[in-house]
Amino acid sequence: MNDFFRNKIVVITGGSEGIGKALIDALIPLGAKVATCGRNQDKLYNLQVQYSNHLLHSMVADVSRYDECENFINSTIETFGGIDILINNAGVSMRSLLKDLDVDVIKKVMDINFFGTVYCTKLALNSIIERKGTIVGISSIAGFRGLPGRSGYSASKFAVNGWLEAVRTEVMDDGVNVMWVCPGFTKSNIRNAALNSKGQTQGESPLREATLMSPETCASHILKAVAKRKRTIVLTFKGKQTVFINKFFPRLADTLVKKFFFKNGELIK
């Protein structure tokens, strides 16, 4: 894997923290040229300082806005000359039962998770085709099994999986690999930054961080899969178990998922 990424131009959306930051930390020592974007200018500045002697291009951009995606992708191509690998990592989650939810929250989640992937992929596509590169979507187990209290998040990840599958078949003859990655619960700020029923940041998550996969481990799995040009990967035993049970025993999956996400009749947020 070490030689595979040398001098490759890798674009990672949402790279200022979590899985995105772990991907950058893994790729820079491998000799990759990395471009990333995020909404937090301070975090991007700190990242740029950390890798001041390396080839890192960063830009403040909100992936839910086409014009900002366009500026980011175009500036990356101008800086490095093209794009070999695009990792659509930027995302947001949400926590609320539908009966309590403002529907604008679902739109915001879709704009970031789904349309952010659409915008960046479309804008980078010609360059990736020229280089016979790779498109990656960081999806979720929620893209295989709808999760209660996370209906908008689940919808966005189902959309990402289906859309990338369609794109994969479109570009197969162009030598481009398209893959989607479904991590299980990972130590990441995405849960703490999840939106509540009113679209405000949730804050603390009740999940025990010590039991979760680290972003570094997740990033390692992703990069190995990219190098092997995999179609899709599902991480963690619980994730694989959930996908299997939902496919072959959907009613049992309903019961188990309900039991996992509700305690004493209340949604675990």
N, C-alpha and C positions, 0 to 999 in steps of 0.2 A: 504493500500500500504506500510505502514511503515515496517511491519514485513516481507513482501514479499522479500525485498532486503537485509535483514539482513544476513550477512555472504555469500551472493552471490558473485561470482567472475565475474566481469563485465569488458569486454574489449571494449574500445572506441578508434577507430582510429581518428586521428586529434583532440586531446583533449586539445590543448594548448590555444584555443580561441573559440569564437562564441558558437554555439550549443554544441560542444564537451565539452568545459570548463564548460558550464552551467550544463550539465549532471553530470560531476564530482562533481561540487559544491552541486548538489542535492543529489547525491548518497552517498558521504562520511558520511554526518550526519545520513543517514539511516542505517549505519553499513555495507555497501558493501565494498568488497575488489576490488579495481579498478586498471586496467592496461591501459596505454595509450601510444600512440606514436605520433610523429610529426616530421617535418623537422627542426624546429627552436630550437636549443639547449638552447638558453637563456630563451625562454618562458617555455620550459619544466623544466629547472632548477628552475625558479621562482615558478612553480606549485609544484615542489617537496619540496621546502622550505615552501610554504604555508601549505602543508599537511605533514610536517616532522614527526608529531606524529601519523600519521594514516597509514593505509595499502594502499599505493599508489606505484605502480611500473610504471616507465616511461622509455622510450628508444627512441633515435633518430632513425627514420626509414622513408623511402620513400616508400609508399605503392605501387608505380608503379614498384618496384623491388621485385621479388619473394624472393630472398635471404634475403633481409632485413625484409620482412614480416615473413619469416621462423624464423629468429633470434628472432623477437619480440614475436611471438606466442609461440615458444618453451620456451623462457625465462619466459614468463608468467606462463606457465604450471609448469615449474620447481620451480618458486617462490611461487605459490599459490596452486598447486596440480591439477589444472584443469580449465575449463572455463564453466560457466553457461550461460552467455549472451554475445553475440558479437554484438556490434553496429558499423556497417560500416558507419562512419560519414565523414571520410576524403574526400575532394573533391575540385575541381577547376572549375571555369566557364570560359566563353570566350565571347567576344563581337566583332563581325565583320560580315559583309555581305560575302556570299560565294565568290562573284566575287573579293573581296579584300583579301581573306584569304589564308595564306600559309597552305597547307594541313597537315603539320607536327603539327600544333596547334590542329587539331582534334585528331591526334594520341596521343598527350600528354594528352589531356582531357580524352580520352578513357582509356589510361594506368592507370591514377589515379582513375577516378570515377568507371569504370567498372572492369578493371583487378585487381585493388586494393581490390575491394569487392570479386572478385573470389578468389584471392590468400588467403586472410585472412580467408574467410569462409571455403575453402578447408582445410587449415591447422588446423583450430580449430574444424572441423566437428566431428571427432571421440570423442573428449572430450565432446562436446555439446550433442552428441547422448547418451553417457554414462550417462550424468546427466539430460537427457530429458529437455534440455534447450531451448534457444531462439536465433534466428538469426534475426537481424534487418538491414535493409538498409535504410539510409537516402536518399530518392530520391527527387522528385520535381514535381510540376505541369507540368514542362517541360517533365516529363516522361509519361504524358497523352496527352499533346498537344504540338506539335513542335512550338518553339518560334523563330521568325525571328531575325537574328543577333546572335543567340545562337544555331546554327544548330548542332555543335559538342557537346555542353552541352546537348541538347535535345536528341541526339542520344545515349549518354552515359546513360542517365536516363531511356529512353525507354529500353535499354539493361539491366539495373539493374532490372527494374520491371519485365520484361519477364523472366530473368534468375532466380530471386528469386521465381517467381511463379512456375517455373518448379521444382526448388529444394524443394519448399514447398510440392508439391505432391509426391516427392520422399521419404521424411522423415516423412510423416504423420503418418505412422504406428510405427515409432520409438519414438513417443511422443514428437517430436521436433516441436516448433512453429516457423514459418517463417513469418515475416511481413515487410512491407515497408511503410515508412512515407513520406508524400508529404507536406512539409511546403509551405506556400505562401511566399511572400517577408518577410524576417526576418532581423532584425538588426544584420548584420554579416559581417565579413571582406571578405567573399567569393566574394562579388561584387567588392570591391576595389582591390582585388587580381586577378580579372578576367584577362584573357589573351587577348591582342589585336590581330590584324591581323598578327603580326609578332611574336607572342608568348611572348611579353613583358607584364609586369604588367600594367593594365589599370590605376590604381590610383583612384581618386575620382569618386563616383557614383552620378548621378543626382537625385536619389530617395530621398524623404524626410524621414529621419530616424524617425521622430516623428510619422509618420503614420504606421510604420511597427511593427510587432509582436516582442517582446523582445526574446532573446535566452532563458531566464529563463522560460518564459511562454511556449515556444516551448518545452523545456526540460520536463516541468511538464506534458504536453500532451503526450509526448513520453513514459515517465515512467509509467503513468497510463495505457496506451495502452499495454505496455509490461506486466504489472502485470495482466491485463485482457486477455492476450494472443490473442489480436486482429489480424486480417488478414492484414488490411491496414487502414490507417487514412489519410484523406485529411484535412489540417488545413486552416483556414481563410475562411470567407464567399466568398471572391472573388475567392479563389482556388476551393471551391465546385461549385461555379457558372460556372467557366471555364470548369471544367470536365463535368458538366451536359450539358452545351450548346454544347460542342464539341462532345459529344456522340450522342445527339439527333438532333442537328441543326448545323452540321459541316460547312455549307456554311456561316451561320451567325457568327460562331466562327471565320472563316477566316477574315471576315470584321471587327469584334470587335478587334481581336488581331492585325491586321494591323493598325487600328486606334490608339490602345494603344501604340504601339512600334514605330510609325513613326509620326513625327511632321514636317509639311511643306516639306514632301517628304524625310526627313532625319531620319536615324535610331537614336533612343534614346539609348545611350550606358550607 
